[in-house]
Amino acid sequence: MAKISQSQFSYLAKEEFEIM
C-alpha cells in the first residue's frame, strides 16, 4: 500500500506541477 501510494503521489505531484 505504501509503495503504491508513493508512486501515485509522485505521479500526481508531477502532473500538478506541470499544470501549475
C-alpha positions, 0 to 999 in steps of 0.5 A: 500500500505504501509503495503504491501510494508513493508512486501515485503521489509522485505521479500526481505531484508531477502532473500538478506541477506541470499544470501549475 
